[in-house]
Amino acid sequence: MNYISTQDINEIVSFKDAVINGLAKNKALFMPEFIPTLPIDFFQNIEGFNNNEIAYEVLLPFVKDSIDESILRNIIAETLSFPTPVVHIRDNIYVLELFHGPTKAFKDVGARFMSRCMSNFVKNGREVTILVATSGDTGSAVANGFFDVEGINVVILFPKSKVSQFQEHQMTSLGKNIFAVEVEGTFDDCQSLVKQAFVDIELNKTINLSSANSINIARLLPQMLYYFFAYKQLKKYNQPIVVSVPSGNFGNLTAGIIAKKMGLPIERFIAATNSNNTFPKYISSGIYTPKPSVSTYSNAMDVGAPSNFERLMFIYNNDLTKIQKDIVSESIGDIATLEQIKNTHLRNNYILDPHGAVGKICLINNLRSNEIGVFLETAHPKKFESVVQKAINNFPSNEVNMDNCKKVSISNSYKELVNILQK
Ligand SMILES: *Cc1c(COP(=O)(O)O)cnc(C)c1O
């Protein structure tokens, strides 16, 4: 499988180069040259496969030119060392819990897979610096996934005072090859600093930069697996399955769409957003207007210019009608989010995090009675305890000890970032 730039079909690279380079020229993204389909009997017999076997079948066509089959099996086994259960909430509503990884958010699977691919590629090569912007969860997952991996340094940019203490602790407490940088600005500012570094020709002569944002295809591809795992658990009900994906940068949703294109029987997707409603506006009007992000309770989705929009356009060839057939989208405010956390706790004895709550509301608003609905619980409620406590009075606090945490602070300045990178 080759990978091509979303902006230039003549820019063709291997999986290995797509992973190491992160971005294509002119800040474009890499996409698989085509989406392979899996045989129908794979889906018919999916209950007979364990998760590692499913992952192998799904991922092999995308990576086989760059990764040996036995190495892929090892990478998968290390990546998927925790469960992804579907839990019944009520009636035809289910939740897919994606928070059982080491940093308690869904990004662990992508970060673990990518770090292992990367370390396989850079073995005995030049040292690589992973530069990543985070609204909270990416940073912790990437820090954890790459911690102590030889030949790789990680620089994480996060927006000052816009991540939870729990998230900040996960990024700043590891040390060794992990460097956390607090930026005076928003997530979008962090993301544009990262993009600027990637196109800086002078800088790239001195260091070997790579990305670990969901713009890196190695983080995106393994996220397809969630949808296969959900299908495996829900297939027995023999009803159309609708999946609601709490979305920010739209990596997780894009992965779901690729899974559907591989043949996975998902009826449709719901792109659930908070007040950062660039995508729902696009779906309803056909007009895409990226804008600065606003802060909400579901901060990992505070993205005003979703990076993976470009990939969705690429998959659908900019055809709005086709997109609308597969994806509905809705924006949910903070008040409704709290209300949902509170009511789900009272009525169904289940504690949502704010992202999952957004996903659940959108699911309920867009589900028919003959369908099975599943929303993704993308983080553990503990990770967002200050929000959850606003909805559930006696939700306990975590003790976070920031004593040994290390970070560097910079203003929203590219120059200051370059200084750090060149140290
Ligand atoms: C990153 C994140 C999201 C958004 O995922 P995207 O792939 O960026 O759309 C949603 N919820 C949580 C908890 C996250 O960490």
The ligand as a MOL file (V3000), in Angstrom:
LIG
                    3D

  0  0  0     0  0            999 V3000
M  V30 BEGIN CTAB
M  V30 COUNTS 15 15 0 0 0
M  V30 BEGIN ATOM
M  V30 1 C -9.0760 13.5760 21.2880 0
M  V30 2 C -10.3630 13.3430 21.9750 0
M  V30 3 C -11.5800 13.4710 21.2860 0
M  V30 4 C -11.6600 13.9200 19.8540 0
M  V30 5 O -11.1160 12.9870 18.9760 0
M  V30 6 P -10.7280 13.4260 17.4780 0
M  V30 7 O -10.1580 12.2180 16.8580 0
M  V30 8 O -9.7280 14.5440 17.6030 0
M  V30 9 O -11.9740 13.9090 16.8270 0
M  V30 10 C -12.7450 13.1740 21.9790 0
M  V30 11 N -12.7210 12.8070 23.2770 0
M  V30 12 C -11.5810 12.6960 23.9680 0
M  V30 13 C -11.6330 12.3210 25.3920 0
M  V30 14 C -10.3580 12.9450 23.3410 0
M  V30 15 O -9.2240 12.8310 24.0290 0
M  V30 END ATOM
M  V30 BEGIN BOND
M  V30 1 1 1 2
M  V30 2 1 2 3
M  V30 3 2 2 14
M  V30 4 1 3 4
M  V30 5 2 3 10
M  V30 6 1 4 5
M  V30 7 1 5 6
M  V30 8 2 6 7
M  V30 9 1 6 8
M  V30 10 1 6 9
M  V30 11 1 10 11
M  V30 12 2 11 12
M  V30 13 1 12 13
M  V30 14 1 12 14
M  V30 15 1 14 15
M  V30 END BOND
M  V30 END CTAB
M  END
